[in-house]
């Protein structure tokens, strides 16, 4: 793939013995790629780690939402959102991801939340495409406030999409309003589609509303011959974790991109899992298809193509990466600036970010 993947061989100086150079670790082979894109993230979920157990053990996906995620997002405030986003952006950068497509929800801290996320990511040096996921589960007024947050952020110049939680938590009126707002603003919408069996009516309810600019997350139970337009966002680790099934995205003719659904920002890890999951249903497949899903991320955030990641392994080829654990970035440049080198970010203190995020996690967990 000329122009995208490049290897750099650092040549030894003349008249210097190879053994001496190797002893000094002055010779190494490195590979460079553009910055990777996490096509579906929930940065607010970063503080969920270590949270107290829910009132009762969830036994299905709907109960996971009710007992865990909807309790957590309702407890968020802007300070928690800030440090959760900053930690999530830091972890993405540490894995070579320079661009995040985020889907946010905080029903008791809606106004200004997208500004907080954008500022936190910018402070770390990571690009972000924001959206606030509207929902009627907190009433029609909550959905209206969510729409207003998307509109305010995008009209103020923010890099955003119109967010929708999912069809099954939104009224038809809210779905139509979100689609109309996206059309008015000239952007797409970012929505969960048929992640669980409780959302199998999504294709019918969204019929006629979607466009090629829409992002359709999960699509586990989406029919192969669906009529929805947009890019499907595959999140294999999350789907396994929530026992919702395997999307098998190779069956779709729609474009497919890779996300994490909030379980970190390591897109290389998502690629490796996406490959073995595909392999589990089709032993004839190679890793090239899953790698093409990773590459689709650049269509969603093309600015990441200009970023540069220098990796610890060469070649950064799907047939190698699929079977090579522990690949890590050595240096990351975003918009020409070195934002990560020698195992540390350059714009923020990683230890401080983790300490402040831990403080906010403790506050959050106390509310649950």
N, C-alpha and C positions, 0 to 999 in steps of 0.2 A: 504494500500500500504506500507507494511513493508519496512524499510530501506530508504524510501523517506520522509514520513511524521512522525513526532515524537512530542509527547506532553511531557512537563516537568512540573510536579507538585512540586512546592517549598513547602516542608514540614515545618510545624511550629516546633520550638524547643520544647523539653519536658519541662513540668512545666511552660509553658507560656500560659496564657489564650487566646483562639482564638479571643475574642473580642478586646483585646489589640493589637494583631498582625494586625487585620483588620484595626484598627484605624491608625496604622503606615504604612498601605499599604505594609506590608511585605509578604503577602500571595497573590499570583496570579497564574493563570494558563497561560502558554504560549505554543505556537506551533512553531515548527521549520521546515523549508523546505529548499531545495537547493535554490540557487539564481535563480531568474526567467530570462527567455530569451525573449527579444523583437525580433521577427524573421524578422521584416521589419521596418526599421526606415529611416528617412531622417533628420539627425542631423542638416543639414544646414538650415532647415526650422524653427528652433527654434526662429530665429530673425524675422520671418515674422509677429509675433503678433503686431497688432497696425499699420501695414504698411498703407500708404495712399491708397485710393481707386484706382482701375485701371482706365485707360482712359475711358472705357465704361464697363457697367455691363455685365459680362459673362452670357450667357443664356444656355450654354451647356458645356460639359466636355472639348471639344477641346478649347473653348474660355477661360475656366478657366486656362488651361495650357498656352495659348498664352498671356493672359492679366495679369496673376498673377505669375505663377511659372517660366516661361521661362524669364520673365523680372527680377524676383528676382535672379535667379541663375546666370544670366549674370552680375549682379552687385556685386557679391561677390569677396572679396579679401582674402588673407590668414589670416589676422588678424580677420576679421569677421568670417571666418570659424573656427578659433581656439576657440573663445568665444562662438559661437553658439554650437559647439560640447561640450564644457565644461559645459555649462548650460544644454544642453540636457542630458549629462551623470549624472550631479547632480540630475536632476529631476527623472531620471530613478532609481538612487540609493535610493532616498527618497521614492520610491514606491516598493522597494524590488527587482528591476531588476538589476542584476549584469553583464549581457551580452547583447550586442546589435549587431544585424546584420544590418549594415548601407549601404545605397545606396546613393552615393554622385554624385553631378553634379555642376560644377562651370566652365563654358567654357572659362572664361577669367582669371582663376587662377587654371589651371589644374596641372601643375608640382609641386610636393611636397604636394599637398592637402591631400593625404591619410596619409602622415607622420604627418601632423598637427592634423588630426582627431585622429589618434592613440595615439599621445602624449597627447592630451587634455584629452582623456578618461582615459589614464593611470595615469595622474596627479590626477584625481578624485578618481580612484580606481575601474574603471569599465572596463570590458573586451569588446573588439570590434572586429568584423569581417568586414573588409572594402572592398569596391568595388567602382570603378569610372565608372559611367554609360555612355558608349560611345554612340554617336549619330551623324548622318549626317546632323542634322538640322542646324549646323554651318559650313557645308562643309566637304568634305572628309578629309581635313587636321586636322580638329577638332576631327574626329573619330580616326584618326591615333594617335594623341597626347593622347587621352584617353586610347587607347590600351597600349601605351608606359608607361603611368602612372601606370596602373595595373601591367604590366610586371616588371617595375622597383621596385615597392613596394614589390611585392611578392618575386622576386628574391633576394631582400635585407633582406629577413627574415620576412617581414610583414605578419600578419595574414589576408589573403585576398582571395577574389574571383574575377573573371573577371566580371566587371559590364557592362550591356547593358541597355540603357534606355528602349526601346521597339522596336518591329519589325517594327512598322509603321513609326518610325523616323530613321530607319537604312536601308542602302542598303543591298542587298543580300551578296555582297562582305564583308561588315562590319560584318554581322552576322556570315558568315563562318570564317572570321579572328578571331573573338572573341571566337568562339567555338574551333578553332584550338589552340589558345593560352591557353585556359583553359585545353585542353587535354595535351598540352606540359608541362604545369606547374603542372599538376596533381591535379587541383582544379575544382570546379564547376563554374557556371556562375549565376549571380543574375540579373533577368530581369523582367520587368512588362509585363504581358501577358493578352491580351483581357480585360483590365480594362474598356475600353469604347467601343462603337460600331465601332469606327474608327480603332480598332485593331483586328477586327474579322478574318482577314486573317493570324494572327499570327500562329495558329496551322499548317497551310500548309507551311508557310515560314520557320518555325523552325523544320519541320519534318526531322528527321535523324540527327539533330545537338545536341539534348539534351542528358543528361545522368542522372543517379540517383543522382548525386551531384549538379544538377542545382536547383535553387530556383526560383519559378514561382509566382510572386506577383500578387494578386487580382484574376485573372481568372474568373471574373464575367460573361463574355460572352464566356467562353471556353466550347465547347460541352462536355457533360457528358462522351461520348465514345471517348475522345481524345486519341492521341497516344504519347503525350509528356511525357518524363520521368522527375522525379524530385519531389520536395516537394512544395505543393501549400501554399502560404502565405496569410492568410485571414486577411483582415483589415476592419472590419465592420463599424467602425465609419467614416473612410475616405470615404468608398463607399456610405454611407448615405449622408455625407456632399457634395459629388460631384454629387449626383443623378445619379450614373451610374448603380444602381440596386443592387440586393442581389445575391451574388455568390452561396449561398446554398451549402457550401463545403461538406456537408454530402453526397451529390450525387456522389462524386468522390471516386475511389478506391485508388488514390494517397495519400501519407501522407499529412497531413495538419498541419500547425503551425500558431500561432497567432502573428500579428504585429500591429503597430499603424499607419504606413505610415507617421510618423513625427508628429502626434498629441500627443506629450508627450511620456513617456516611461512606462506608467502604464499598465502592462500586466494583472493584476487582473481586471482592468476596462474593458479591451478588452474581457476577458473571460466572464464577466457578460453580456456585450452587445452581444457577439457571441451567448450566450445561449438564450437570449430573442428573438434575430433575428431568430434563428432556431425554437424556439417555435412558432413564428408568422406564420410559414408555416407548422408546424407539432406539434400539441398540445399534441401528445403522447410522445414527447421526454423529457428526463431529462437532467440535466447539465453535465452528465458524458462524453458525446461526446465532448462538447466544452472544457471540462477540459483535455481530451486526446489531443486536439489540442495544448493546453498550454504545455503539457508535451513533445510534439514533439520537442519543442525548445531545449531540452537537447540533442536530436540527432544531431542538427545542431551545437551546441556549448557545447559538453559534459563536458568541463572543469568547467562549471557552476554548475554541480552536486556536486562538492567539496566545493562550497561556502555554506554559511549557513545564513539564515534569521530567526530571532526570531520575531514573529508577535504579534500584540496586541490582537489577537482573537484566540480562540481555540474552536472547532477543525478546522484546515485548510482543510476542506472537501468540495467538490464541492457543495453538497446540502446545506451547511451552507453559503459558500461564495457567492453563486448566489443571496442570499436574504439578505446579510448583508453589508450595505454600511459603509465606513469609516475605513476599515481594513488598518492598516499601520504597517510598520516595526519598531521594537524597537531597534534592533541591526542587523548589516549586517557584515559578515566576507567574505572576498575575499582572497582566497589562504591562509587562516589561519589568516589574519590580520583584525582587526576590522577597517572598513572604514566608519562606520556610527553607532552612538550611542547617546542616550539622545537627539534625534531630530536634530542631526547635523552631517555633514561629519567630518572625522578626518584629512583628507589630505589637504583639502582646506577650505577657509573661504567662506561660502555660500553667505554671504552678499556682499563680494567683487566680487565673480563670477557674481552675479546678477547685480551689479553696472557696471562692465566692459562690460557685455553682453548688458546692456541697452545703453551704450555709442556706441557700435558697431552697435546696431540696429538703433540708430539715424543716424549714418553715412550711413548705408545701405538704409534707407528710403529716405534720401536726394537724393539718386541717382535714385530713381524710378520716 
